[in-house]
Structure formats: C-alpha cells, structure tokens
Amino acid sequence: MIGTVAKVRTRLLTAPLPRPWGPDVPEVHVIVVEVITDDGRRGTGFSWTPTIGAAAVQALLDHDITAFLIGKPAHPVAVWDDLWAHLHEAGGGGITTIAMAGIDLALWDLQARDLDRSVPALLGVRHRELPGYGSGVNLHYPTDELLEQVRRWLAVGYRAIKIKIGSPELERDLDRVAAVRELIGPGVALMLDANQRWDLPAALRGANALTRFDPYWLEEPVRADDTHSYVELRRRTSIPIAAGENVHHRYRFAELIKAGGIDVVQPNLVRVGGITPFLRIADLAATSGLQLAPHLLADVSAQLAVTLPGPVWVEEVEDTSFEQLGLVTTPTPVVRDGARIRIEDRPGLGLAFS
C-alpha cells in the first residue's frame, strides 16, 4: 500500500539537556511530524535542532512542505527529490533539509509499519550489534570534570571516546588531550572534535601538535564549507580527517570526497534530510572506500548503522538518548548493553513521542 498524503501534523517538543552543551545550548528541540494518508494510515518522524531554527523548521513544514505534499504518493523515495527541488529556492540545505527529514522519517516509518516490519528489517540488517563510543560536548568542562566524564565512559566499557578541542589557546587543548590519553592508555581510541573552530593555519598547528597523542580522527577542524582547507590539511597531516555533521546534502559530500578532503564520512540523518539521502551518502562513502560514522541521534542512526556494510561506530553523546531527555513515552528500539548496541525488532522506527 502506498496511497497519497492527506494531512501533515507537527508539534514542537523542547527538552532541557541534563548536561548543557555550553551556556548557549541548554536545551534541544524536536519537531514531531505525523503524516496521514488518504486511507487513514499514519507514520511518525521528527526534525531536530539543538539551538537555532526550530520555529522556522516547523513553519516550513506547516506551510510550504504540507501544501506541496498533499495528494502526492506517501512514499519517501517517490517524493524526496521533487520536494527538495521544490524547496531549493529556500536553500539546498540547512533549514530546508532539516525540515524534510521529518517527512522522510515519517514516510519510512509508514512504509515499514504497512509491512509490520522495522525500518532496519526493511533495509536489511547486517549487524547483530555494534560498538558505541562515548562522546560529549565538553570543551567548557574544566579538566577534572572532563576526566570524570571519561571515567564514566570507561566504566561503561567504551573502547573509543571523543572529546572537544578548539580552545582559544592551543596549550589548553594539548594539556587536556594529554590528561585524557594518560587516563585511557594506548588501547582506547581517542577521537578529537574541533567543531569548525580553526582556520587552516591553526588547524595545521593543532594537527602537528596533536599527532603524538595518536588520534583516531580529527573531526571538523575547519568550516564544513571550506573544501580547500580540508584538502590541504589532509594532504599535510597523518591524522585521519572526519567531517559531515554540518554537511547538508549528498552533492556537498561528493565534492569533499572527490576533492580528497576527508577520511571519515559523518552524515547527520536529520541535517541531510532523512533516511533517503542518508542511504545515498552511505553508498557514496562505501564506493569511495571511506569509513562511515553516523553523527549523533543514536535512537535512529543506530537503526541505520546496523544495515550498513563494514565496521561502524555508533556515537553515544552522554545523557542525550530520547528516553533520558523525556521525549518518548516508551523506550526506543535501540538497546544499550554496556558499550554494545543492538536493535529490537519493532514496527516502523519504534518511536512513541511524548
């Protein structure tokens, strides 16, 4: 059954973060999206943003996207490209693709529910379970608080962790990374995330100084739009370069990959526009021989990760599961068993939002 879209309903949920991501990021916003077909079937998805644009995303969904979708096929692959083309005047990414994700996720949820299957089962499960890695937005933490967070991750059993760098003074970063590496020892992978805080000269200085700590990857060292700097940095450092959190469509991913700017591809399934483009980006990474590591939102990205070929890490940002944030009324299908993650088989995406 496909049917056509008859209604789109949205509602905004705001969840305080138990551990704020900084003074300016005390909460995250989820726009729950429900798509209803002409014969009354329903699918539920969501859009997401931690700080900027939640009201704009909801407005785009309520007006331009809904008006375009009414009467269109209720199938994600059938409508995604046409919807993106229709909205492109408002931008090829950013708020545009963030809003589109809510529709795309709802339509994938609908398709799977129609078959009484989970979305992972619909796509084809390749992994019974996957390793997670401990991650935190912690650049504002003093060193003792950072080390305490790392101890919590080690107690869970994570064999990989990620911390933030990009302080105004490089020496502060080096001191913090040295302290973490001493604590975890050589057997735990250490990812470093600069969150676009450097320009190319600063990134080259930082990468050169950080090499001795054997980073597993250096994430978003410069602005996500700066292809030239990614290419130059990757050419001049031995540390693998990761990016994708702030890359909003597959054309930009293709540009970065073709230019030789990244080693690790990190799409955020909401920022790229949902599952449909996420799978295309995953195919692009696989055919290019690059590692794919989904960014954040493990309650859904882990459901996609188990369907991907090759080794995949699942990012577990501390205290940000939908259940911990009070965004769902029942646990999601993503089950954590220490540092291992597996997916329970439930219809659709298995999300029951508050």
C-alpha positions, -999 to +999 in steps of 0.1 A: +000+000+000+013+035-008-017+058-010-014+096-010-006+122+016-038+137+031-025+156+062+007+166+079+007+175+115+036+189+136+043+197+172+073+212+189+089+195+219+117+212+239+139+191+262+164+206+287+198+190+285+209+173+317+244+183+308+242+216+288+264+217+257+275+252+269+260+283+283+242+290+250+229+254+245+208+244+275+182+225+255+173+208+223+142+210+201+124+182+183+096+188+158+074+157+158+060+151+123+029+129+116+019+121+080-016+108+075-027+091+042-059+093+023-070+060+038-061+069+074-027+052+078-001+071+098+037+075+100+057+094+126+091+111+121+109+141+135+131+170+128+157+183+153+178+212+161+198+220+193+197+258+191+187+277+161+157+275+138+131+252+155+102+276+148+114+282+112+116+244+106+081+239+119+068+268+098+084+254+067+067+220+074+033+235+082+032+257+051+053+251+021+060+214+026+025+204+036+010+223+007+033+206-017+028+171-003-010+169-002-021+144-029+015+132-035+025+095-031+030+086+005+064+070-002+098+086+008+117+077-023+089+088-046+087+124-031+121+132-017+138+146-049+108+165-061+103+181-026+140+191-025+137+207-059+105+225-049+121+239-017+155+247-033+148+284-036+149+285+002+183+268+002+197+234-007+204+225+029+201+238+065+165+245+075+153+230+042+168+196+047+162+196+084+125+201+078+125+175+050+139+149+074+107+149+095+086+140+064+111+114+052+114+097+085+076+096+089+072+081+054+098+054+061+080+047+094+048+044+075+062+020+048+077-003+074+045-003+096+025-012+065+046-044+062+046-049+100+084-047+099+110-025+115+129+000+093+162-019+098+145-051+087+131-033+057+165-021+047+183-054+056+201-059+088+239-067+085+250-064+122+235-081+152+251-055+174+276-026+171+301-008+193+293+026+207+318+053+216+315+078+244+310+114+232+304+146+249+301+184+243+327+192+269+351+220+258+337+242+286+344+215+312+374+221+335+400+193+332+389+175+363+353+174+351+364+162+317+384+133+333+354+124+354+333+121+323+359+099+306+360+077+337+322+072+333+327+061+297+355+037+306+332+022+334+305+016+307+331-003+287+337+020+257+369+013+238+367+046+220+359+081+232+356+116+217+364+149+233+362+185+221+391+207+213+395+241+197+402+263+228+414+299+222+448+287+234+463+256+218+482+248+250+449+243+268+439+217+242+472+199+245+471+197+283+435+183+282+443+158+255+474+147+273+455+142+305+428+121+287+453+100+268+472+093+301+439+082+317+427+059+289+460+045+279+471+034+244+444+008+239+414+031+238+407+050+205+407+088+211+387+110+186+391+148+187+365+172+175+373+209+169+337+218+158+349+241+130+368+264+154+401+267+134+412+282+101+438+263+080+469+277+097+455+270+132+444+235+121+479+227+107+495+238+140+469+219+160+472+187+140+510+188+141+510+192+179+483+166+185+498+138+163+518+125+193+486+115+211+477+091+182+442+105+175+418+081+158+404+110+138+403+148+138+368+160+133+356+192+117+389+210+121+377+239+098+344+252+085+325+225+068+322+247+036+359+251+032+369+224+008+404+238+000+414+238+037+402+202+041+422+190+012+453+209+023+450+197+059+445+161+048+475+163+025+497+177+053+488+156+083+488+119+091+457+121+113+425+109+095+401+138+089+364+134+097+335+157+087+299+156+078+279+169+109+274+202+091+273+190+055+237+191+044+233+172+012+250+145-009+264+169-035+285+185-008+296+151+005+305+141-031+325+173-035+345+167-003+352+131-012+361+137-048+385+165-038+402+142-013+392+162+018+380+136+043+387+100+055+356+095+077+321+105+065+297+116+092+262+124+080+236+136+105+205+119+093+183+149+101+205+176+087+209+157+054+171+153+050+163+119+064+169+082+056+166+085+019+196+108+014+215+092+043+215+059+024+227+076-008+256+092+012+264+059+028+266+043-007+289+071-018+312+065+012+313+028+006+321+031-031+348+056-022+363+032+003+358+055+032+346+048+067+311+060+076+303+071+112+268+084+117+266+117+137+245+118+169+208+109+173+217+073+181+180+064+187+176+064+150+211+065+135+219+032+152+189+017+135+205+026+102+240+017+113+231-020+117+221-020+080+254-007+067+283-027+053+317-028+071+326-017+106+305+011+120+308+031+153+276+045+170+281+079+186+266+079+222+266+115+234+262+114+272+227+118+285+210+126+252+190+095+244+153+103+237+144+084+268+168+103+290+155+136+276+119+126+283+110+129+246+094+094+243+068+076+263+083+041+258+119+030+253+132+032+217+143+000+199+179+010+205+191-012+234+224-004+252+242-033+268+273-016+282+293-004+252+274-026+228+243-016+209+216-038+194+182-031+179+149-046+190+126-055+161+095-033+163+072-019+136+085+012+119+110+033+137+095+023+171+093+059+184+064+070+206+069+107+213+057+124+244 
